Amino acid sequence: MLISQIRAWKKLVVPVSVAILVLLGVFASPASCQAVAEAAGATSVSSAVAGSAKGATMPKFPGGAAAGGAATSPHLPVSTIPAPEETNRKALEGRAGKDAGKLLLRATPVQAQIWIDGKIVGKTPLLLVVSPGKYQIEMRGSRGQTGKSSVDLLPHETREMTVKLAPLYPGRVTVPR
Protein backbone atom coordinates (compact mmCIF):
# COMPACT_ATOMS: atom_id res chain seq x y z
CA MET A 1 0.00 0.00 0.00
CA LEU A 2 2.84 2.38 0.79
CA ILE A 3 4.37 1.90 -2.68
CA SER A 4 1.11 2.81 -4.41
CA GLN A 5 0.85 5.99 -2.29
CA ILE A 6 4.40 7.00 -3.28
CA ARG A 7 3.64 6.43 -6.95
CA ALA A 8 0.45 8.52 -6.67
CA TRP A 9 2.40 11.32 -4.94
CA LYS A 10 5.04 11.31 -7.71
CA LYS A 11 2.27 11.71 -10.30
CA LEU A 12 0.88 14.74 -8.44
CA VAL A 13 4.19 16.57 -7.93
CA VAL A 14 4.41 18.02 -11.45
CA PRO A 15 0.76 19.17 -11.79
CA VAL A 16 0.80 20.73 -8.31
CA SER A 17 4.05 22.55 -9.12
CA VAL A 18 2.56 23.89 -12.35
CA ALA A 19 -0.57 25.07 -10.52
CA ILE A 20 1.54 26.92 -7.95
CA LEU A 21 3.53 28.57 -10.72
CA VAL A 22 0.36 29.73 -12.49
CA LEU A 23 -1.07 31.20 -9.29
CA LEU A 24 2.19 32.93 -8.41
CA GLY A 25 2.52 34.22 -11.95
CA VAL A 26 -0.75 36.04 -11.58
CA PHE A 27 -0.15 37.47 -8.09
CA ALA A 28 3.65 37.58 -7.62
CA SER A 29 6.72 39.21 -9.09
CA PRO A 30 8.81 37.46 -11.78
CA ALA A 31 11.73 37.01 -9.35
CA SER A 32 9.64 35.03 -6.87
CA CYS A 33 8.16 32.97 -9.75
CA GLN A 34 11.72 32.08 -10.79
CA ALA A 35 12.59 31.03 -7.24
CA VAL A 36 9.50 28.83 -6.95
CA ALA A 37 10.18 27.27 -10.35
CA GLU A 38 13.72 26.38 -9.35
CA ALA A 39 12.58 24.95 -6.02
CA ALA A 40 9.81 22.92 -7.66
CA GLY A 41 12.21 21.58 -10.26
CA ALA A 42 14.72 20.60 -7.62
CA THR A 43 12.04 18.91 -5.52
CA SER A 44 10.47 16.95 -8.35
CA VAL A 45 13.80 15.80 -9.77
CA SER A 46 15.25 14.86 -6.40
CA SER A 47 12.20 12.83 -5.42
CA ALA A 48 12.26 10.96 -8.71
CA VAL A 49 15.98 10.32 -8.46
CA ALA A 50 15.80 9.28 -4.81
CA GLY A 51 13.03 6.81 -5.56
CA SER A 52 14.86 5.21 -8.46
CA ALA A 53 18.39 5.19 -7.01
CA LYS A 54 19.96 1.85 -6.24
CA GLY A 55 23.09 1.17 -4.26
CA ALA A 56 26.24 0.42 -6.23
CA THR A 57 27.47 -3.13 -5.92
CA MET A 58 30.87 -4.47 -6.86
CA PRO A 59 30.99 -7.80 -8.67
CA LYS A 60 32.45 -10.68 -6.73
CA PHE A 61 35.06 -12.73 -8.53
CA PRO A 62 35.87 -16.19 -7.21
CA GLY A 63 39.35 -16.24 -5.72
CA GLY A 64 40.13 -12.83 -7.21
CA ALA A 65 42.23 -10.02 -5.87
CA ALA A 66 39.46 -9.00 -3.45
CA ALA A 67 39.63 -12.45 -1.86
CA GLY A 68 43.40 -12.19 -1.54
CA GLY A 69 44.17 -15.01 -3.96
CA ALA A 70 44.98 -15.49 -7.59
CA ALA A 71 42.24 -15.18 -10.19
CA THR A 72 40.77 -18.57 -11.03
CA SER A 73 38.35 -17.34 -13.65
CA PRO A 74 39.23 -18.16 -17.26
CA HIS A 75 38.07 -14.63 -18.11
CA LEU A 76 40.62 -13.00 -15.79
CA PRO A 77 43.99 -14.52 -16.66
CA VAL A 78 46.97 -13.71 -14.51
CA SER A 79 49.79 -12.16 -16.49
CA THR A 80 52.94 -14.26 -16.34
CA ILE A 81 54.94 -11.90 -18.56
CA PRO A 82 57.69 -10.19 -16.56
CA ALA A 83 58.02 -6.41 -16.60
CA PRO A 84 60.34 -4.91 -19.25
CA GLU A 85 62.72 -3.70 -16.52
CA GLU A 86 63.18 -7.23 -15.24
CA THR A 87 63.64 -8.70 -18.72
CA ASN A 88 66.23 -6.07 -19.74
CA ARG A 89 68.12 -6.36 -16.44
CA LYS A 90 68.33 -10.17 -16.68
CA ALA A 91 69.52 -9.94 -20.30
CA LEU A 92 72.21 -7.43 -19.28
CA GLU A 93 73.37 -9.52 -16.32
CA GLY A 94 73.16 -12.73 -18.37
CA ARG A 95 75.94 -11.45 -20.66
CA ALA A 96 78.21 -10.66 -17.69
CA GLY A 97 80.51 -13.69 -17.95
CA LYS A 98 83.41 -14.61 -15.67
CA ASP A 99 85.10 -11.16 -15.85
CA ALA A 100 81.98 -9.35 -14.66
CA GLY A 101 82.12 -6.08 -12.82
CA LYS A 102 79.66 -4.53 -10.40
CA LEU A 103 77.91 -1.26 -10.97
CA LEU A 104 76.05 0.44 -8.10
CA LEU A 105 73.77 3.15 -9.45
CA ARG A 106 72.27 5.91 -7.33
CA ALA A 107 70.47 9.15 -8.11
CA THR A 108 69.64 12.39 -6.38
CA PRO A 109 66.65 12.48 -5.85
CA VAL A 110 66.15 8.76 -5.29
CA GLN A 111 63.78 6.36 -7.07
CA ALA A 112 64.77 7.44 -10.57
CA GLN A 113 64.29 5.12 -13.53
CA ILE A 114 67.55 3.78 -14.92
CA TRP A 115 68.07 3.36 -18.66
CA ILE A 116 71.25 1.63 -19.84
CA ASP A 117 72.04 1.85 -23.56
CA GLY A 118 68.44 2.93 -24.23
CA LYS A 119 66.74 0.11 -22.28
CA ILE A 120 65.04 0.46 -18.91
CA VAL A 121 66.55 -1.77 -16.22
CA GLY A 122 64.96 -0.62 -12.94
CA LYS A 123 64.95 2.11 -10.31
CA THR A 124 67.67 3.53 -8.11
CA PRO A 125 69.41 2.41 -5.99
CA LEU A 126 70.38 -0.64 -8.05
CA LEU A 127 73.34 -3.03 -8.05
CA LEU A 128 74.05 -4.62 -11.42
CA VAL A 129 76.54 -7.34 -12.33
CA VAL A 130 77.55 -6.58 -15.92
CA SER A 131 80.25 -7.45 -18.39
CA PRO A 132 83.20 -5.06 -18.77
CA GLY A 133 82.68 -2.31 -21.32
CA LYS A 134 81.31 1.14 -21.92
CA TYR A 135 77.70 1.94 -21.01
CA GLN A 136 75.52 5.00 -21.58
CA ILE A 137 73.43 5.60 -18.46
CA GLU A 138 70.38 7.83 -18.31
CA MET A 139 68.21 8.40 -15.26
CA ARG A 140 64.76 9.93 -15.20
CA GLY A 141 63.08 11.21 -12.05
CA SER A 142 59.39 11.14 -11.21
CA ARG A 143 59.05 14.90 -11.81
CA GLY A 144 60.70 15.07 -15.21
CA GLN A 145 64.30 15.45 -14.01
CA THR A 146 66.99 13.81 -16.12
CA GLY A 147 70.65 12.97 -15.83
CA LYS A 148 73.06 11.30 -18.23
CA SER A 149 76.45 9.78 -17.77
CA SER A 150 78.70 7.16 -19.28
CA VAL A 151 80.85 4.61 -17.53
CA ASP A 152 83.71 2.43 -18.74
CA LEU A 153 83.84 -0.66 -16.54
CA LEU A 154 86.99 -2.79 -16.35
CA PRO A 155 87.02 -6.57 -15.58
CA HIS A 156 86.29 -7.34 -11.89
CA GLU A 157 85.86 -3.62 -11.15
CA THR A 158 83.25 -2.36 -8.72
CA ARG A 159 82.06 1.16 -9.48
CA GLU A 160 79.59 3.31 -7.58
CA MET A 161 77.94 6.03 -9.62
CA THR A 162 75.65 8.79 -8.35
CA VAL A 163 73.88 10.92 -10.93
CA LYS A 164 72.42 14.26 -9.90
CA LEU A 165 69.19 14.78 -11.80
CA ALA A 166 68.50 18.21 -13.25
CA PRO A 167 65.02 19.52 -14.01
CA LEU A 168 63.98 19.27 -17.63
CA TYR A 169 62.65 22.83 -17.53
CA PRO A 170 63.88 25.69 -15.34
CA GLY A 171 61.95 26.39 -12.17
CA ARG A 172 62.23 30.14 -12.66
CA VAL A 173 62.61 32.26 -15.74
CA THR A 174 64.35 35.60 -15.53
CA VAL A 175 64.18 38.31 -18.16
CA PRO A 176 67.45 40.09 -18.94
CA ARG A 177 67.30 43.87 -18.55
Secondary structure, DSSP 8 states (H G I E B T S, - for coil): -HHHHHHHHHHHHHHHHHHHHHHHHHHS-HHHHHHHHHHHHHHHHHHHHHHH---------TTSGGGTS----TTS-------HHHHHHHHHHHT--TT-EEEEEEEESSS-EEEETTEEEEESSEEEEE-SEEEEEEEE-TTS-EEEEEEEE-TT-EEEEEEE-B-SS-S------
